[in-house]
Amino acid sequence: MDRIRYLAAGLLCLNGLIHVTRLGFPPLDATFVTVVVTFGVAYLIIGGFLFRNSRTAYYFGAIVPFIGFSVGLCGGLMGLLAKPSAWMVFLSILDAAIALSCFYLIKEKRKEDIR
């Protein structure tokens, strides 16, 4: 279970760094950049708590990337159909992997608590 937790934490931190580096690029839209960077900071914070094995971070690690995946999928599909972006696909895959890992961690933690 620790391997899955470290995988989720590492992917969260990687995804957070990718989102935060958006600050260095010329802004397309200030609101867009603010949302992306906010998600990046949230990913970094949750990833840090996952490294410390915080139980609450399991839930936030499942919910926040799932929201990011949903927003990215809905907003990205419109942009993806007009102008394909490999980064959007990559970030969506990362979000899905993180959310699935955290859902698995929640399930396993509940099994441990029942025993």
C-alpha positions, 0 to 999 in steps of 0.5 A, a space after each residue: 500500500 505504501 508503493 501506491 501512496 508514494 506513487 500517488 504523492 509523486 504524481 501529485 507533486 509532478 502534476 502540481 509542478 507542471 501546473 505551477 510552471 504555467 506562471 512562466 508562460 505568457 498568459 492566454 487569459 488571467 483567469 485561466 492561469 489563476 485556476 491552473 496555478 491554484 490547482 497546482 498549489 493544491 496538488 503540491 500541498 496534497 502530495 506533501 500530506 500524502 507523503 506524510 500518510 495523512 488520511 484526509 489527504 487520501 480523500 483530497 487526493 481523490 477528489 481534487 484531481 477528479 475535479 481537475 480531470 473533469 474540468 480538464 476533460 470538459 474544457 479540454 475536449 472543446 479545445 482539443 477538438 479545435 487544437 490538439 494538445 499533448 499536454 492536456 492529454 498527459 495531464 488528464 492521464 495523470 489526474 486519472 491515475 492519481 484519483 484511481 490510486 487514492 480511491 484504492 488507498 481509501 478502499 484499502 484503509 477502510 478494509 484495515 479499519 474493519 479488521 
